[in-house]
Amino acid sequence: MRIIGPNFSVNLTVRGGEVAIASRPVRYMEGWPLARVLALAQRWNWRVELDDYERAVGERPSGAAQRSTT
């Protein structure tokens, strides 16, 4: 996942519907559910680029099945 703001561009790794790894300056988002990240990005008018898995997780209700990492 990539977030692009007015003065930054960062990558985040999403696993199990949560941010597993986040780059500076958004490292505070580690552990956040994807829906919370998307809500903040919308609030601040940041552009978000998602892959198909991240898009599907963002549309699922909380607690839905998770993707296997094996």
C-alpha positions in Angstrom: 0.0 0.0 0.0 1.2 3.5 -0.7 0.0 6.8 0.7 0.9 10.0 -1.2 0.5 13.3 0.6 1.4 16.8 -0.4 5.0 16.5 0.9 5.5 12.8 1.3 5.1 9.3 -0.2 5.2 6.2 2.1 4.8 2.5 1.8 2.9 0.4 4.3 2.8 -3.4 4.5 -0.7 -4.8 5.3 -1.1 -8.3 6.9 -4.3 -9.7 8.3 -6.1 -6.5 7.7 -3.7 -4.4 9.8 -0.6 -2.3 9.1 2.4 -4.5 9.9 5.1 -2.2 8.7 5.0 1.5 8.1 7.6 3.9 6.9 8.4 7.3 8.5 6.5 9.6 8.9 3.5 7.3 9.5 5.2 4.7 11.6 2.6 5.4 14.3 0.1 3.6 12.1 1.7 0.2 12.8 -1.0 -2.1 14.2 -3.9 0.1 12.9 -6.7 -1.6 11.0 -6.7 -0.8 7.3 -10.1 0.9 7.6 -8.7 3.4 10.1 -5.8 4.2 7.8 -8.1 4.7 4.9 -10.4 7.0 7.0 -7.4 9.2 8.0 -6.2 9.4 4.4 -9.6 10.5 3.2 -9.8 13.1 6.0 -6.4 14.6 5.0 -7.0 14.2 1.2 -4.1 11.8 0.8 -4.0 9.6 -2.3 -4.0 5.9 -1.5 -2.8 3.1 -3.8 -4.0 -0.4 -2.9 -3.4 -3.8 -4.4 -6.3 -6.2 -4.9 -5.9 -7.9 -1.5 -5.8 -4.5 0.4 -8.8 -3.3 -1.5 -10.8 -6.4 -0.6 -9.7 -6.2 3.1 -10.7 -2.5 3.2 -14.2 -3.4 1.9 -14.7 -6.3 4.4 -16.2 -5.8 7.9 -13.8 -6.1 10.9 -13.1 -9.7 12.0 -13.5 -11.2 8.5 -11.3 -14.0 7.3 -7.6 -13.2 6.9 -5.2 -14.0 4.0 -2.8 -16.8 4.6 0.9 -15.8 4.6 2.1 -19.3 3.6 
